Amino acid sequence: MRVLTVTLAILAMTGPAAAETVSLYAAGSLRGALTDVAKAFEAATGNAVQAKFGASGLLKDEIAGGAKADVFASANMEHPQALSEAKKSGPVVLFARNRLCALVKPKLEVTSASLLERMLDPQIKLGISTPKADPSGDYAFEVFRKAEAIKSGARAVLENKARQLTAGPSSPQPPPGRTIYGALVTQGAADIFLTYCTGALVAQKENPGQQIVTLPDMLAVGADYGLTVMTGSSVAAHRLAEFIISPAGQKILVSYGFASGTQ
């Protein structure tokens, strides 16, 4: 963190540069927030941002394979750290925090207290994202590990029954302009979907009647989001990273339900 902060401070003193296009690869859960951050950055600097959103694990693999990215904003710390350790990027900064919630179909009776029992119910379809490809799926598996401490055998049951509905090679695409999680619940692919609380909020707005259930303390899982700038990237790329962790960028992230990663 200190190394990147010093680097950005030096860059901030170099004065204006010619307008450039910055390639931003970012977790799908950041689409709304970072789209607005990018617009604010473009207005403030004159630089353009070309963003690609998707599952963080898949984006990391693309970058490692040679895809041209300047800034990588991941839904975990591990993926950008892997790039940093491979000397493909600079230091990794924690820039946002999220949590896992349960998105529940309308009229299904589920509370925080009954959530584990309902997820274990053979009649309930449980949806998650694909582990390794998408950190959301990894966080769901962490929930399942925690469930084992509450009820013996719960982990195996949940891992076996969970439907990996997103971020897989044959996963459906979301309807235009809408989030995939709410669509899958509406279509009946899942009765309960473990996803980020920010994504659940968007799904609920798009699909009134869908419920958001907070995970109980014994199952709660937080998500730390990591930011890194690719090695050899332009001054504009570093300035975008600086803008994301600035008070202006953090304010936008918080407005979308994220917790600040810089406080």
ABEGO torsion letter per residue (X at the ends): XAAAAAAAAAAAAAEBBBBBBBBBBBBAAAAAAAAAAAAAAAAAAGBBBBBBBBBAAAAAAAAAAGBBBABBBBABAAAAAAAAAAGABBBBBBABBBBBBBBBBBGBBBBAAAAAAAAABAABBBBBBBBGABAAAAAAAAAAAAAAAABBGAAAAAAAABBBABGBAABBBBBBGBBAAAAAAAAGABABBBBBAAAAAAAAAABBGBBBBBBBAAABBBBBBBBBBBBGBBAAAAAAAAAAABAAAAAAAAAAGBBBAAX
